[in-house]
């Protein structure tokens, strides 16, 4: 059970205009870009930044989530977190990159956990 990477989340309205700025700022191209049309979001990862784009209404349910933890085993983290008193808010769900869940930690912090599919 290991956190592989922590991503800072930036909520924006237009991915196309922000993408070029952050790629230049961070000196790196987007490693990943995908859409989740059923909830009206488009995402891109550049280094340790996760850009989450959509209308204010589409972003509203996700704004309280403060970071994304990429993990090696979503199931192990779920069992551990529930044992420690955390509340699973959403998921686990299938997402374009694998599976995710959103968790409210005992201190009130909300974190998304993501396990990428094996390629």
N, CA, C and O of each residue as an XYZ file, in Angstrom:
476
protein
N       0.851     -1.173      0.000
C       0.000      0.000      0.000
C       0.896      1.235      0.000
O       1.606      1.509      0.967
N       0.844      1.967     -1.103
C       1.769      3.097     -1.242
C       1.138      4.229     -2.057
O       0.465      3.986     -3.059
N       1.365      5.472     -1.610
C       0.997      6.636     -2.417
C       2.140      6.863     -3.394
O       3.273      7.108     -2.980
N       1.851      6.785     -4.684
C       2.873      6.882     -5.720
C       3.179      8.322     -6.106
O       4.314      8.653     -6.451
N       2.150      9.186     -6.046
C       2.320     10.584     -6.445
C       1.166     11.396     -5.871
O       0.040     10.910     -5.769
N       1.458     12.626     -5.503
C       0.432     13.552     -5.036
C       0.283     14.656     -6.064
O       1.264     15.287     -6.459
N      -0.956     14.888     -6.497
C      -1.237     15.911     -7.501
C      -1.994     17.063     -6.860
O      -2.993     16.859     -6.171
N      -1.507     18.276     -7.095
C      -2.252     19.474     -6.711
C      -3.326     19.700     -7.758
O      -3.071     19.550     -8.953
N      -4.514     20.055     -7.324
C      -5.644     20.235     -8.232
C      -5.877     21.721     -8.469
O      -5.937     22.506     -7.522
N      -6.008     22.105     -9.735
C      -6.365     23.469    -10.114
C      -7.676     23.399    -10.887
O      -7.789     22.671    -11.873
N      -8.650     24.153    -10.435
C      -9.969     24.169    -11.057
C     -10.056     25.372    -11.988
O      -9.871     26.513    -11.564
N     -10.339     25.106    -13.261
C     -10.352     26.160    -14.280
C     -11.571     25.976    -15.179
O     -12.193     24.914    -15.185
N     -11.906     27.017    -15.939
C     -13.063     26.918    -16.824
C     -12.705     26.477    -18.241
O     -13.524     25.839    -18.903
N     -11.495     26.802    -18.725
C     -11.131     26.476    -20.098
C      -9.763     25.812    -20.142
O      -8.741     26.457    -19.907
N      -9.752     24.518    -20.444
C      -8.494     23.776    -20.447
C      -7.558     24.231    -21.556
O      -6.354     24.348    -21.329
N      -8.081     24.489    -22.745
C      -7.215     24.854    -23.867
C      -6.378     26.087    -23.580
O      -5.182     26.102    -23.869
N      -6.989     27.121    -23.017
C      -6.233     28.345    -22.746
C      -5.246     28.164    -21.599
O      -4.173     28.768    -21.611
N      -5.589     27.342    -20.610
C      -4.705     27.146    -19.459
C      -3.562     26.178    -19.757
O      -2.470     26.313    -19.204
N      -3.811     25.215    -20.622
C      -2.833     24.160    -20.874
C      -1.499     24.710    -21.374
O      -0.444     24.349    -20.853
N      -1.544     25.562    -22.360
C      -0.311     26.131    -22.911
C       0.464     26.894    -21.832
O       1.686     26.778    -21.741
N      -0.254     27.677    -21.014
C       0.390     28.446    -19.947
C       1.107     27.527    -18.965
O       2.272     27.760    -18.642
N       0.432     26.490    -18.487
C       1.037     25.617    -17.481
C       2.130     24.721    -18.065
O       3.096     24.401    -17.373
N       1.992     24.315    -19.324
C       3.068     23.544    -19.955
C       4.340     24.389    -20.032
O       5.432     23.894    -19.753
N       4.203     25.649    -20.406
C       5.353     26.547    -20.486
C       5.904     26.853    -19.090
O       7.115     26.820    -18.871
N       5.016     27.146    -18.164
C       5.426     27.470    -16.792
C       6.209     26.328    -16.150
O       7.224     26.556    -15.492
N       5.731     25.099    -16.347
C       6.362     23.933    -15.724
C       7.435     23.303    -16.609
O       8.148     22.399    -16.173
N       7.553     23.778    -17.852
C       8.590     23.269    -18.754
C       8.384     21.819    -19.136
O       9.346     21.076    -19.328
N       7.119     21.415    -19.247
C       6.823     20.017    -19.536
C       5.477     19.923    -20.257
O       4.557     20.681    -19.949
N       5.356     18.999    -21.214
C       4.060     18.819    -21.866
C       3.106     18.034    -20.956
O       3.537     17.382    -20.005
N       1.835     18.104    -21.257
C       0.849     17.320    -20.513
C       1.142     15.834    -20.703
O       1.302     15.360    -21.827
N       1.209     15.115    -19.598
C       1.465     13.676    -19.646
C       0.188     12.918    -19.986
O       0.233     11.797    -20.492
N      -0.949     13.545    -19.701
C      -2.225     12.888    -19.894
C      -3.294     13.964    -20.072
O      -3.242     15.026    -19.451
N      -4.262     13.663    -20.937
C      -5.394     14.563    -21.146
C      -6.591     13.715    -21.544
O      -6.490     12.863    -22.427
N      -7.730     13.951    -20.890
C      -8.923     13.182    -21.224
C     -10.169     13.935    -20.781
O     -10.107     14.870    -19.983
N     -11.309     13.497    -21.327
C     -12.594     14.093    -20.997
C     -13.447     13.085    -20.247
O     -13.322     11.874    -20.427
N     -14.318     13.619    -19.400
C     -15.374     12.818    -18.783
C     -16.678     13.532    -19.152
O     -17.228     14.287    -18.350
N     -17.169     13.283    -20.380
C     -18.305     14.055    -20.891
C     -19.575     13.917    -20.063
O     -20.369     14.855    -19.995
N     -19.780     12.762    -19.431
C     -21.023     12.567    -18.671
C     -21.127     13.503    -17.462
O     -22.227     13.717    -16.953
N     -20.005     14.066    -16.991
C     -20.062     15.042    -15.897
C     -19.531     16.412    -16.330
O     -19.413     17.324    -15.513
N     -19.210     16.548    -17.626
C     -18.837     17.847    -18.173
C     -17.455     18.334    -17.787
O     -17.231     19.540    -17.683
N     -16.517     17.407    -17.571
C     -15.164     17.807    -17.184
C     -14.140     17.338    -18.198
O     -14.325     16.333    -18.885
N     -13.044     18.102    -18.274
C     -11.876     17.748    -19.075
C     -10.674     17.909    -18.160
O     -10.564     18.911    -17.452
N      -9.768     16.931    -18.164
C      -8.629     16.936    -17.248
C      -7.322     16.788    -18.001
O      -7.269     16.185    -19.072
N      -6.273     17.346    -17.427
C      -4.925     17.170    -17.961
C      -3.957     17.162    -16.779
O      -4.145     17.881    -15.798
N      -2.922     16.336    -16.891
C      -1.881     16.296    -15.871
C      -0.574     16.788    -16.470
O      -0.126     16.302    -17.509
N       0.031     17.765    -15.795
C       1.351     18.266    -16.160
C       2.196     18.190    -14.892
O       1.915     18.871    -13.906
N       3.228     17.358    -14.927
C       4.048     17.139    -13.730
C       3.125     16.769    -12.557
O       2.355     15.815    -12.663
N       3.194     17.510    -11.443
C       2.374     17.208    -10.262
C       1.133     18.086    -10.160
O       0.592     18.283     -9.071
N       0.682     18.616    -11.301
C      -0.502     19.473    -11.336
C      -1.602     18.763    -12.121
O      -1.363     18.257    -13.218
N      -2.806     18.729    -11.554
C      -3.965     18.185    -12.250
C      -4.898     19.351    -12.551
O      -5.491     19.939    -11.647
N      -5.020     19.678    -13.840
C      -5.936     20.726    -14.277
C      -7.303     20.084    -14.486
O      -7.429     19.095    -15.208
N      -8.320     20.650    -13.853
C      -9.675     20.131    -13.962
C     -10.539     21.264    -14.508
O     -10.749     22.277    -13.843
N     -11.033     21.076    -15.727
C     -11.745     22.147    -16.417
C     -13.210     21.790    -16.619
O     -13.567     20.645    -16.898
N     -14.043     22.816    -16.467
C     -15.465     22.657    -16.706
C     -16.172     23.942    -16.330
O     -15.545     24.904    -15.888
N     -17.469     23.950    -16.508
C     -18.257     25.112    -16.102
C     -18.254     25.184    -14.575
O     -17.942     24.203    -13.898
N     -18.597     26.332    -14.052
C     -18.681     26.475    -12.590
C     -19.621     25.430    -12.007
O     -19.347     24.863    -10.950
N     -20.724     25.176    -12.692
C     -21.707     24.190    -12.216
C     -21.125     22.774    -12.220
O     -21.340     22.017    -11.274
N     -20.386     22.407    -13.283
C     -19.789     21.076    -13.370
C     -18.697     20.883    -12.314
O     -18.528     19.784    -11.784
N     -17.963     21.947    -12.012
C     -16.866     21.867    -11.040
C     -17.352     21.860     -9.592
O     -16.644     21.386     -8.703
N     -18.539     22.375     -9.353
C     -19.033     22.581     -7.990
C     -18.900     21.350     -7.076
O     -18.432     21.504     -5.948
N     -19.287     20.136     -7.507
C     -19.193     18.986     -6.599
C     -17.751     18.560     -6.270
O     -17.531     17.767     -5.354
N     -16.778     19.086     -7.014
C     -15.401     18.621     -6.866
C     -14.482     19.632     -6.189
O     -13.370     19.283     -5.790
N     -14.923     20.859     -6.055
C     -14.063     21.927     -5.526
C     -13.583     21.685     -4.096
O     -12.529     22.193     -3.713
N     -14.323     20.934     -3.312
C     -13.893     20.673     -1.934
C     -12.768     19.639     -1.855
O     -12.143     19.478     -0.807
N     -12.511     18.941     -2.961
C     -11.432     17.954     -2.989
C     -10.109     18.697     -3.138
O      -9.913     19.451     -4.092
N      -9.202     18.477     -2.186
C      -8.011     19.308     -2.084
C      -6.780     18.762     -2.797
O      -5.864     19.524     -3.104
N      -6.739     17.461     -3.067
C      -5.581     16.873     -3.755
C      -5.998     15.522     -4.313
O      -7.049     14.984     -3.964
N      -5.157     14.985     -5.185
C      -5.333     13.641     -5.719
C      -4.112     12.820     -5.354
O      -2.979     13.227     -5.611
N      -4.346     11.658     -4.750
C      -3.267     10.725     -4.440
C      -3.347      9.584     -5.449
O      -4.360      8.890     -5.527
N      -2.271      9.389     -6.225
C      -2.177      8.217     -7.093
C      -1.624      7.089     -6.238
O      -0.565      7.232     -5.626
N      -2.341      5.957     -6.191
C      -1.984      4.872     -5.273
C      -1.815      3.553     -6.025
O      -2.282      3.389     -7.152
N      -1.134      2.627     -5.366
C      -0.890      1.327     -5.993
C      -2.059      0.359     -5.824
O      -2.202     -0.566     -6.623
N      -2.899      0.551     -4.801
C      -4.023     -0.357     -4.581
C      -5.187      0.384     -3.937
O      -5.168      0.675     -2.741
N      -6.189      0.682     -4.736
C      -7.361      1.388     -4.229
C      -8.071      0.563     -3.151
O      -8.530      1.109     -2.148
N      -8.157     -0.744     -3.360
C      -8.852     -1.607     -2.406
C      -8.158     -1.612     -1.047
O      -8.828     -1.554     -0.016
N      -6.838     -1.681     -1.028
C      -6.105     -1.660      0.243
C      -6.289     -0.323      0.952
O      -6.475     -0.287      2.168
N      -6.237      0.769      0.203
C      -6.434      2.085      0.820
C      -7.858      2.231      1.345
O      -8.069      2.817      2.407
N      -8.833      1.707      0.615
C     -10.222      1.798      1.089
C     -10.369      1.105      2.437
O     -10.934      1.677      3.370
N      -9.864     -0.123      2.547
C      -9.964     -0.864      3.809
C      -9.243     -0.118      4.934
O      -9.771      0.009      6.039
N      -8.050      0.367      4.652
C      -7.268      1.094      5.657
C      -7.985      2.366      6.116
O      -8.094      2.630      7.314
N      -8.468      3.143      5.156
C      -9.103      4.419      5.475
C     -10.399      4.225      6.265
O     -10.668      4.965      7.211
N     -11.197      3.237      5.879
C     -12.433      2.970      6.619
C     -12.117      2.539      8.046
O     -12.813      2.927      8.985
N     -11.068      1.738      8.207
C     -10.642      1.300      9.543
C     -10.225      2.488     10.405
O     -10.398      2.465     11.624
N      -9.675      3.528      9.774
C      -9.198      4.712     10.495
C     -10.288      5.764     10.692
O     -10.020      6.834     11.239
N     -11.511      5.472     10.252
C     -12.617      6.393     10.482
C     -12.885      7.368      9.355
O     -13.659      8.310      9.530
N     -12.268      7.166      8.206
C     -12.530      8.028      7.048
C     -13.868      7.637      6.428
O     -14.336      6.511      6.598
N     -14.479      8.577      5.709
C     -15.764      8.348      5.059
C     -15.577      8.350      3.542
O     -15.055      9.310      2.976
N     -16.005      7.274      2.891
C     -15.958      7.205      1.432
C     -17.142      8.020      0.907
O     -18.296      7.643      1.109
N     -16.854      9.128      0.238
C     -17.907     10.026     -0.264
C     -18.421      9.548     -1.618
O     -19.631      9.517     -1.842
N     -17.516      9.176     -2.524
C     -17.865      8.697     -3.861
C     -16.946      7.540     -4.226
O     -15.745      7.570     -3.958
N     -17.533      6.525     -4.840
C     -16.714      5.453     -5.387
C     -16.621      4.249     -4.458
O     -17.290      4.153     -3.429
N     -15.757      3.345     -4.882
C     -14.906      3.391     -6.072
C     -15.712      3.370     -7.373
O     -16.740      2.703     -7.496
N     -15.193      4.130     -8.332
C     -15.808      4.253     -9.654
C     -14.774      3.990    -10.736
O     -13.576      4.185    -10.532
N     -15.256      3.543    -11.889
C     -14.381      3.447    -13.059
C     -14.223      4.846    -13.640
O     -15.201      5.582    -13.777
N     -13.000      5.209    -13.976
C     -12.695      6.477    -14.638
C     -11.795      6.171    -15.827
O     -11.282      5.057    -15.931
N     -11.586      7.137    -16.735
C     -10.781      6.845    -17.933
C      -9.373      6.313    -17.633
O      -8.800      5.611    -18.465
N      -8.812      6.628    -16.477
C      -7.448      6.184    -16.163
C      -7.399      4.922    -15.315
O      -6.320      4.370    -15.098
N      -8.547      4.455    -14.830
C      -8.571      3.277    -13.955
C      -9.771      3.331    -13.027
O     -10.915      3.244    -13.471
N      -9.497      3.478    -11.710
C     -10.569      3.576    -10.719
C     -10.238      4.691     -9.731
O      -9.071      4.996     -9.488
N     -11.295      5.300     -9.161
C     -11.063      6.336     -8.167
C     -12.100      6.279     -7.065
O     -13.133      5.620     -7.191
N     -11.809      6.975     -5.989
C     -12.781      7.201     -4.920
C     -12.420      8.522     -4.257
O     -11.260      8.933     -4.239
N     -13.427      9.169     -3.721
C     -13.221     10.419     -2.995
C     -13.501     10.141     -1.525
O     -14.526      9.557     -1.172
N     -12.571     10.569     -0.674
C     -12.605     10.207      0.744
C     -12.503     11.452      1.613
O     -11.699     12.348      1.357
N     -13.336     11.484      2.645
C     -13.229     12.533      3.662
C     -12.457     11.936      4.836
O     -12.926     11.016      5.506
N     -11.273     12.476      5.067
C     -10.426     11.991      6.159
C     -11.035     12.367      7.508
O     -11.887     13.254      7.567
N     -10.621     11.717      8.579
C     -11.168     12.033      9.905
C     -11.026     13.518     10.284
O     -11.821     14.028     11.072
N     -10.024     14.212      9.732
C      -9.835     15.636     10.043
C     -10.678     16.549      9.158
O     -10.623     17.770      9.306
N     -11.462     15.973      8.235
C     -12.330     16.746      7.359
C     -11.751     17.030      5.982
O     -12.473     17.513      5.109
N     -10.479     16.749      5.761
C      -9.848     16.955      4.459
C     -10.433     15.966      3.447
O     -10.620     14.789      3.756
N     -10.721     16.454      2.235
C     -11.272     15.602      1.183
C     -10.184     15.356      0.133
O      -9.610     16.296     -0.417
N      -9.915     14.077     -0.132
C      -8.854     13.655     -1.058
C      -9.431     12.643     -2.051
O     -10.217     11.769     -1.684
N      -9.026     12.781     -3.307
C      -9.358     11.772     -4.318
C      -8.209     10.768     -4.362
O      -7.040     11.152     -4.402
N      -8.546      9.493     -4.354
C      -7.564      8.408     -4.510
C      -7.791      7.792     -5.883
O      -8.929      7.504     -6.255
N      -6.708      7.586     -6.642
C      -6.813      7.032     -7.986
C      -5.805      5.906     -8.140
O      -4.630      6.056     -7.808
N      -6.283      4.771     -8.649
C      -5.409      3.666     -9.047
C      -5.472      3.575    -10.557
O      -6.531      3.291    -11.117
N      -4.349      3.813    -11.225
C      -4.322      3.727    -12.680
C      -4.386      2.264    -13.107
O      -3.847      1.384    -12.436
N      -5.050      2.019    -14.231
C      -5.116      0.676    -14.800
C      -3.728      0.247    -15.230
O      -2.912      1.060    -15.664
N      -3.479     -1.035    -15.101
C      -2.220     -1.592    -15.596
C      -2.290     -1.618    -17.108
O      -3.303     -2.020    -17.680
N      -1.212     -1.189    -17.761
C      -1.238     -1.121    -19.229
C      -0.862     -2.421    -19.855
O      -0.835     -2.530    -21.081
